[in-house]
Amino acid sequence: MNLGVGLSIALNAASYIDEVVAYEAAGADTVWVGEGYGFDAVSTMGALAHATERVHIGSGILGLYNRTPTTTAMSMAGVDALSDGRAILGLGASGPQVVEGWHGVPYTAPIGRTREVVEICRAVWRRDRVEYAGRHYQLPLPVERGTGLGKPLKLIHQPVRDRIPVFLAALGEKNVALTAEIAEGWLPIFYWPERATEVFGPALARGLKRRDPELGPLQTVATGPLAIGEGTEEALDQQRHNAARYFGGMGARGHNFYNNLLCAYGYPEEAALLQDLYLDGRRQEAAMAVPEELLRSTSLIGTSEEILLRLAAYRAAGVTHLTVIPQGATAEARVGHIARLRALIDQPATGTRSSHGTTQPVR
C-alpha cells in the first residue's frame, strides 16, 4: 500500500520542506500539496522536487477552473522534469464558492470540462500539435471568437514522461464514473471503506466498463487524519470541526457535495441538522453533531491494534494508496506517526519493512 502525506494549505513550502524530507526518510511514498485560495501548489511542488529524492509529488488538488488546460499541462510537465518523473496531477472541480468567488469563472459543466482538460493535458505531454474541438475548450481559438491568428502549437520542451498520472477528486455519481473511465487514480474524501462499495460501487462499475485497459487498474486513494498510540481521543475530537466545515459549510443548502455524501453514508437527519447549525453560525454545536462513528471510520486514529484493523478494512475495500494528515504539535511527533504507520502497513504483508512504493506503484 502506497503511503502518502497530505500537506496543510495553511503552511507555505518554507515551513515544511525539512519536514517533508523527514517524511521521505520515515517511509512516505507520496506527498500531496493542496492549493485552495492560498499560495499556489505548483511552486511548492517544484521546491519539494528539488528537496526530495524518492517521493512522488502530487497536487492535491489543482482546481479545474483555475488555469487553462494547457497551463495545467505545462505546469505539471515542469514539476515532472524537476522531480525526474515523480509528479502526479491531482485535479478537481472544487466548488462554486471558490470558483465563482475567487476566480470569477462560472461553475458550469464540471463533468464535461474534466474530460476535456484531461484529454488536452495528455495531448500536450505527448507533444502533439494541440488541435482540440471540444464543447468547452477549442484550440486554436475559432476565428469567430478571436483574431483568427491562433495556430496549433506543441510543447517546446521534451517531457520526462509522455503520460503523467492523473488522479481525479470525485464524489458524485457522474464524476466517480468518469474517474473510473479516464483517470489513473481516484481521490475521494471521507472514504469509509466498509460503506464505500454500497455508495460508490455502481458508479465505479459503470466507468470501469468504458475504461481503456492501457490505463491499468484504477488506483484508489483514501485520506484521513493520523495519530497512533494511547490517549488519542483528543486528536479524534479535534477532527469534528474540520468535518463540520465540510459537511455543513462547503456550499449552500442543496449544493453541498459533502453533505450529500453524509446522507449516502446513512445519516440524512444528522446531515440536515449539521448543515442548519453550521450555516446559522452555531459551529461548535455543528461540530458536536458530527457522528462519532463516521469520524472513527474515516480516520487512522487509535492504538496500533486499532490501526491494523482499519488497514485491513482499507485493503478489503480495494484501497491502493493511503494518504494521511499526521497530527501532533511538533514535526517530530508528526514524523513519528508516519514511521509507525509505515511499519504497520508493512507488517501484514511481510512482517518486515518492504521497499517503499513497490507494493502499489504509481502508474
ZANU-127790 format. One record per residue (C-alpha): residue number from 1; residue in one letter; x, y, z. Coordinates in nm, 2 decimals, padded with zeros to 4 digits. Layout:
BEGIN
REC   seq   type     east    north       up
REC   NUM      a        X        Y        Z
...
***
This chain:
BEGIN
REC   seq   type     east    north       up
REC     1      m    00.00    00.00    00.00
REC     2      n    00.14    00.34   -00.11
REC     3      l    00.17    00.57    00.19
REC     4      g    00.11    00.94    00.12
REC     5      v    00.11    01.25    00.34
REC     6      g   -00.13    01.54    00.28
REC     7      l    00.03    01.88    00.34
REC     8      s   -00.17    02.16    00.50
REC     9      i   -00.26    02.45    00.27
REC    10      a   -00.22    02.68    00.58
REC    11      l    00.16    02.64    00.56
REC    12      n    00.40    02.75    00.29
REC    13      a    00.68    02.55    00.15
REC    14      a    00.95    02.71    00.36
REC    15      s    00.76    02.59    00.67
REC    16      y    00.77    02.22    00.59
REC    17      i    01.04    02.14    00.33
REC    18      d    01.26    01.99    00.61
REC    19      e    00.95    01.80    00.74
REC    20      v    00.88    01.65    00.40
REC    21      v    01.24    01.53    00.38
REC    22      a    01.19    01.36    00.72
REC    23      y    00.86    01.21    00.59
REC    24      e    01.05    01.06    00.30
REC    25      a    01.31    00.91    00.53
REC    26      a    01.04    00.77    00.75
REC    27      g    00.89    00.58    00.46
REC    28      a    00.63    00.80    00.29
REC    29      d    00.59    00.73   -00.08
REC    30      t    00.39    01.04   -00.18
REC    31      v    00.33    01.39   -00.07
REC    32      w    00.02    01.58   -00.18
REC    33      v    00.02    01.96   -00.20
REC    34      g   -00.30    02.15   -00.16
REC    35      e   -00.39    02.48   -00.31
REC    36      g   -00.74    02.63   -00.23
REC    37      y   -00.71    03.01   -00.25
REC    38      g   -00.37    03.05   -00.08
REC    39      f   -00.03    03.01   -00.22
REC    40      d   -00.03    02.81   -00.55
REC    41      a    00.05    02.44   -00.53
REC    42      v    00.28    02.42   -00.83
REC    43      s    00.56    02.64   -00.69
REC    44      t    00.56    02.44   -00.37
REC    45      m    00.57    02.12   -00.57
REC    46      g    00.88    02.25   -00.75
REC    47      a    01.05    02.33   -00.42
REC    48      l    00.98    01.98   -00.29
REC    49      a    01.10    01.82   -00.61
REC    50      h    01.44    01.98   -00.55
REC    51      a    01.45    01.89   -00.18
REC    52      t    01.35    01.52   -00.21
REC    53      e    01.48    01.21   -00.39
REC    54      r    01.22    00.94   -00.40
REC    55      v    00.87    01.06   -00.30
REC    56      h    00.60    01.12   -00.57
REC    57      i    00.47    01.48   -00.56
REC    58      g    00.10    01.52   -00.62
REC    59      s   -00.12    01.82   -00.65
REC    60      g   -00.40    01.77   -00.40
REC    61      i   -00.57    01.93   -00.58
REC    62      l   -00.54    02.17   -00.87
REC    63      g   -00.87    02.33   -00.95
REC    64      l   -01.03    02.26   -01.29
REC    65      y   -01.12    02.62   -01.35
REC    66      n   -00.81    02.79   -01.21
REC    67      r   -00.59    02.75   -01.52
REC    68      t   -00.63    02.69   -01.89
REC    69      p   -00.59    02.32   -01.97
REC    70      t   -00.25    02.38   -02.14
REC    71      t   -00.12    02.58   -01.84
REC    72      t   -00.21    02.29   -01.62
REC    73      a   -00.03    02.05   -01.85
REC    74      m    00.28    02.28   -01.88
REC    75      s    00.30    02.32   -01.50
REC    76      m    00.29    01.95   -01.43
REC    77      a    00.54    01.88   -01.71
REC    78      g    00.77    02.12   -01.54
REC    79      v    00.73    01.96   -01.20
REC    80      d    00.78    01.62   -01.36
REC    81      a    01.11    01.74   -01.51
REC    82      l    01.23    01.89   -01.18
REC    83      s    01.15    01.57   -01.00
REC    84      d    01.28    01.33   -01.27
REC    85      g    00.93    01.18   -01.33
REC    86      r    00.77    01.19   -00.98
REC    87      a    00.48    01.42   -01.05
REC    88      i    00.11    01.34   -01.02
REC    89      l   -00.17    01.56   -01.14
REC    90      g   -00.44    01.57   -00.88
REC    91      l   -00.73    01.75   -01.04
REC    92      g   -01.07    01.85   -00.92
REC    93      a   -01.37    02.08   -00.98
REC    94      s   -01.37    02.25   -00.64
REC    95      g   -01.70    02.42   -00.58
REC    96      p   -01.89    02.74   -00.68
REC    97      q   -01.79    02.93   -00.37
REC    98      v   -01.42    02.93   -00.47
REC    99      v   -01.46    02.91   -00.85
REC   100      e   -01.70    03.20   -00.88
REC   101      g   -01.60    03.39   -00.57
REC   102      w   -01.22    03.37   -00.60
REC   103      h   -01.16    03.31   -00.97
REC   104      g   -01.47    03.48   -01.11
REC   105      v   -01.54    03.20   -01.35
REC   106      p   -01.88    03.04   -01.39
REC   107      y   -01.91    02.70   -01.23
REC   108      t   -02.05    02.52   -01.53
REC   109      a   -02.03    02.17   -01.67
REC   110      p   -01.77    02.02   -01.43
REC   111      i   -01.80    01.67   -01.57
REC   112      g   -01.76    01.77   -01.94
REC   113      r   -01.48    02.01   -01.86
REC   114      t   -01.29    01.74   -01.66
REC   115      r   -01.29    01.51   -01.96
REC   116      e   -01.17    01.78   -02.19
REC   117      v   -00.90    01.91   -01.96
REC   118      v   -00.76    01.56   -01.92
REC   119      e   -00.76    01.49   -02.29
REC   120      i   -00.58    01.82   -02.36
REC   121      c   -00.32    01.76   -02.09
REC   122      r   -00.23    01.42   -02.24
REC   123      a   -00.20    01.57   -02.59
REC   124      v    00.04    01.83   -02.45
REC   125      w    00.25    01.56   -02.27
REC   126      r    00.27    01.36   -02.60
REC   127      r    00.40    01.67   -02.77
REC   128      d    00.11    01.67   -03.02
REC   129      r    00.03    01.98   -03.20
REC   130      v   -00.27    02.06   -03.00
REC   131      e   -00.59    02.09   -03.20
REC   132      y   -00.90    02.04   -02.99
REC   133      a   -01.26    02.10   -03.08
REC   134      g   -01.44    02.03   -02.76
REC   135      r   -01.77    02.17   -02.63
REC   136      h   -01.59    02.37   -02.36
REC   137      y   -01.24    02.42   -02.50
REC   138      q   -01.13    02.49   -02.85
REC   139      l   -00.77    02.51   -02.95
REC   140      p   -00.67    02.71   -03.15
REC   141      l   -00.95    02.95   -03.07
REC   142      p   -01.20    02.97   -03.36
REC   143      v   -01.20    03.27   -03.59
REC   144      e   -01.54    03.39   -03.47
REC   145      r   -01.41    03.40   -03.10
REC   146      g   -01.08    03.58   -03.15
REC   147      t   -00.85    03.73   -03.40
REC   148      g   -00.82    03.43   -03.62
REC   149      l   -00.44    03.43   -03.58
REC   150      g   -00.41    03.13   -03.34
REC   151      k   -00.23    02.83   -03.47
REC   152      p   -00.17    02.47   -03.34
REC   153      l    00.13    02.45   -03.11
REC   154      k    00.32    02.18   -02.93
REC   155      l    00.52    02.19   -02.61
REC   156      i    00.86    02.33   -02.66
REC   157      h    01.04    02.10   -02.42
REC   158      q    01.07    01.72   -02.43
REC   159      p    00.87    01.60   -02.13
REC   160      v    01.03    01.34   -01.89
REC   161      r    00.72    01.13   -01.95
REC   162      d    00.46    01.14   -02.21
REC   163      r    00.19    01.03   -01.96
REC   164      i    00.18    01.19   -01.62
REC   165      p   -00.07    01.01   -01.39
REC   166      v   -00.40    01.19   -01.34
REC   167      f   -00.59    01.14   -01.02
REC   168      l   -00.94    01.29   -01.01
REC   169      a   -01.12    01.42   -00.70
REC   170      a   -01.47    01.29   -00.73
REC   171      l   -01.77    01.22   -00.50
REC   172      g   -02.09    01.25   -00.72
REC   173      e   -02.21    00.95   -00.93
REC   174      k   -02.13    01.10   -01.27
REC   175      n   -01.79    01.23   -01.16
REC   176      v   -01.69    00.90   -01.00
REC   177      a   -01.80    00.71   -01.31
REC   178      l   -01.59    00.95   -01.52
REC   179      t   -01.29    00.90   -01.29
REC   180      a   -01.31    00.52   -01.33
REC   181      e   -01.33    00.56   -01.70
REC   182      i   -01.04    00.80   -01.78
REC   183      a   -00.81    00.85   -01.48
REC   184      e   -00.52    00.66   -01.34
REC   185      g   -00.64    00.73   -00.98
REC   186      w   -00.93    00.84   -00.77
REC   187      l   -00.92    01.09   -00.48
REC   188      p   -01.23    01.06   -00.27
REC   189      i   -01.26    01.23    00.06
REC   190      f   -01.41    01.10    00.39
REC   191      y   -01.37    00.75    00.25
REC   192      w   -01.55    00.49    00.47
REC   193      p   -01.42    00.15    00.35
REC   194      e   -01.70   -00.06    00.49
REC   195      r   -01.96    00.15    00.31
REC   196      a   -01.77    00.25    00.00
REC   197      t   -01.89   -00.03   -00.22
REC   198      e   -02.26    00.05   -00.14
REC   199      v   -02.21    00.42   -00.20
REC   200      f   -01.97    00.43   -00.49
REC   201      g   -01.98    00.08   -00.64
REC   202      p   -02.24    00.13   -00.91
REC   203      a   -02.08    00.44   -01.04
REC   204      l   -01.73    00.28   -01.04
REC   205      a   -01.87   -00.02   -01.22
REC   206      r   -02.02    00.20   -01.50
REC   207      g   -01.70    00.38   -01.55
REC   208      l   -01.48    00.07   -01.55
REC   209      k   -01.68   -00.08   -01.83
REC   210      r   -01.56    00.20   -02.05
REC   211      r   -01.21    00.21   -01.92
REC   212      d   -00.91    00.18   -02.16
REC   213      p   -00.71   -00.13   -02.05
REC   214      e   -00.39    00.07   -02.11
REC   215      l   -00.47    00.28   -01.80
REC   216      g   -00.43   -00.02   -01.58
REC   217      p   -00.62   -00.08   -01.26
REC   218      l   -00.78    00.22   -01.10
REC   219      q   -00.58    00.34   -00.81
REC   220      t   -00.79    00.44   -00.50
REC   221      v   -00.66    00.69   -00.25
REC   222      a   -00.82    00.70    00.09
REC   223      t   -00.74    01.01    00.30
REC   224      g   -00.77    01.08    00.67
REC   225      p   -00.61    01.21    00.99
REC   226      l   -00.34    01.00    01.16
REC   227      a   -00.24    00.96    01.52
REC   228      i   -00.11    00.63    01.67
REC   229      g   -00.08    00.55    02.03
REC   230      e   -00.27    00.56    02.36
REC   231      g   -00.46    00.87    02.46
REC   232      t   -00.56    00.98    02.10
REC   233      e   -00.92    01.06    02.18
REC   234      e   -00.83    01.43    02.18
REC   235      a   -00.69    01.40    01.83
REC   236      l   -01.01    01.23    01.72
REC   237      d   -01.23    01.50    01.88
REC   238      q   -01.03    01.78    01.71
REC   239      q   -01.15    01.64    01.37
REC   240      r   -01.50    01.74    01.45
REC   241      h   -01.45    02.10    01.35
REC   242      n   -01.30    02.01    01.01
REC   243      a   -01.57    01.76    00.93
REC   244      a   -01.84    02.01    01.03
REC   245      r   -01.69    02.27    00.80
REC   246      y   -01.71    02.03    00.51
REC   247      f   -02.05    01.87    00.58
REC   248      g   -02.21    02.19    00.70
REC   249      g   -02.03    02.48    00.54
REC   250      m   -01.90    02.38    00.20
REC   251      g   -02.15    02.53   -00.04
REC   252      a   -02.51    02.62    00.03
REC   253      r   -02.82    02.43    00.12
REC   254      g   -02.89    02.19   -00.16
REC   255      h   -02.54    02.25   -00.31
REC   256      n   -02.30    02.07   -00.08
REC   257      f   -02.14    01.75   -00.22
REC   258      y   -02.00    01.65    00.12
REC   259      n   -02.34    01.69    00.29
REC   260      n   -02.48    01.46    00.01
REC   261      l   -02.21    01.21    00.10
REC   262      l   -02.30    01.21    00.47
REC   263      c   -02.66    01.13    00.36
REC   264      a   -02.54    00.85    00.14
REC   265      y   -02.35    00.70    00.43
REC   266      g   -02.68    00.67    00.62
REC   267      y   -02.70    01.00    00.82
REC   268      p   -02.97    01.21    00.64
REC   269      e   -03.11    01.36    00.96
REC   270      e   -02.77    01.43    01.10
REC   271      a   -02.66    01.59    00.77
REC   272      a   -02.96    01.83    00.77
REC   273      l   -02.91    01.92    01.14
REC   274      l   -02.54    01.97    01.10
REC   275      q   -02.58    02.20    00.79
REC   276      d   -02.85    02.40    00.96
REC   277      l   -02.63    02.46    01.27
REC   278      y   -02.33    02.55    01.07
REC   279      l   -02.50    02.79    00.83
REC   280      d   -02.67    02.95    01.13
REC   281      g   -02.33    03.03    01.28
REC   282      r   -02.36    02.77    01.56
REC   283      r   -02.03    02.60    01.46
REC   284      q   -01.95    02.44    01.80
REC   285      e   -02.29    02.27    01.81
REC   286      a   -02.24    02.16    01.45
REC   287      a   -01.90    02.01    01.54
REC   288      m   -02.06    01.81    01.82
REC   289      a   -02.33    01.69    01.58
REC   290      v   -02.08    01.50    01.36
REC   291      p   -02.14    01.13    01.41
REC   292      e   -01.85    00.97    01.60
REC   293      e   -01.88    00.65    01.41
REC   294      l   -01.80    00.84    01.09
REC   295      l   -01.50    01.01    01.25
REC   296      r   -01.36    00.68    01.36
REC   297      s   -01.43    00.51    01.03
REC   298      t   -01.27    00.77    00.81
REC   299      s   -00.96    00.82    01.01
REC   300      l   -00.65    00.64    01.14
REC   301      i   -00.66    00.75    01.50
REC   302      g   -00.61    00.49    01.78
REC   303      t   -00.38    00.23    01.91
REC   304      s   -00.16    00.02    01.69
REC   305      e   -00.40   -00.27    01.72
REC   306      e   -00.69   -00.05    01.61
REC   307      i   -00.49    00.09    01.32
REC   308      l   -00.42   -00.26    01.20
REC   309      l   -00.79   -00.33    01.19
REC   310      r   -00.85   -00.01    00.99
REC   311      l   -00.57   -00.10    00.74
REC   312      a   -00.74   -00.44    00.69
REC   313      a   -01.07   -00.27    00.61
REC   314      y   -00.90   -00.03    00.36
REC   315      r   -00.73   -00.33    00.19
REC   316      a   -01.05   -00.52    00.17
REC   317      a   -01.22   -00.22    00.01
REC   318      g   -00.95   -00.21   -00.26
REC   319      v   -00.76    00.10   -00.14
REC   320      t   -00.42    00.11   -00.30
REC   321      h   -00.30    00.44   -00.17
REC   322      l   -00.34    00.57    00.19
REC   323      t   -00.29    00.95    00.24
REC   324      v   -00.28    01.07    00.59
REC   325      i   -00.26    01.40    00.77
REC   326      p   -00.04    01.33    01.08
REC   327      q   -00.15    01.50    01.39
REC   328      g    00.09    01.65    01.65
REC   329      a    00.22    01.97    01.79
REC   330      t    00.57    01.92    01.66
REC   331      a    00.73    01.79    01.34
REC   332      e    00.90    01.52    01.54
REC   333      a    00.56    01.39    01.66
REC   334      r    00.41    01.40    01.31
REC   335      v    00.71    01.22    01.15
REC   336      g    00.69    00.96    01.43
REC   337      h    00.34    00.88    01.33
REC   338      i    00.44    00.83    00.97
REC   339      a    00.72    00.59    01.07
REC   340      r    00.49    00.39    01.29
REC   341      l    00.23    00.37    01.02
REC   342      r    00.49    00.26    00.77
REC   343      a    00.58   -00.03    01.00
REC   344      l    00.22   -00.13    01.05
REC   345      i    00.15   -00.12    00.67
REC   346      d    00.44   -00.34    00.60
REC   347      q    00.37   -00.58    00.89
REC   348      p    00.08   -00.78    00.75
REC   349      a    00.24   -00.84    00.41
REC   350      t    00.59   -00.94    00.51
REC   351      g    00.65   -00.90    00.88
REC   352      t    00.94   -00.67    00.79
REC   353      r    01.00   -00.34    00.62
REC   354      s    00.94   -00.36    00.25
REC   355      s    01.07   -00.14   -00.04
REC   356      h    00.86    00.17   -00.04
REC   357      g    00.63    00.22   -00.33
REC   358      t    00.68   -00.13   -00.47
REC   359      t    00.35   -00.28   -00.35
REC   360      q    00.13   -00.04   -00.54
REC   361      p    00.34    00.17   -00.78
REC   362      v    00.21    00.50   -00.91
REC   363      r    00.13    00.45   -01.27
***
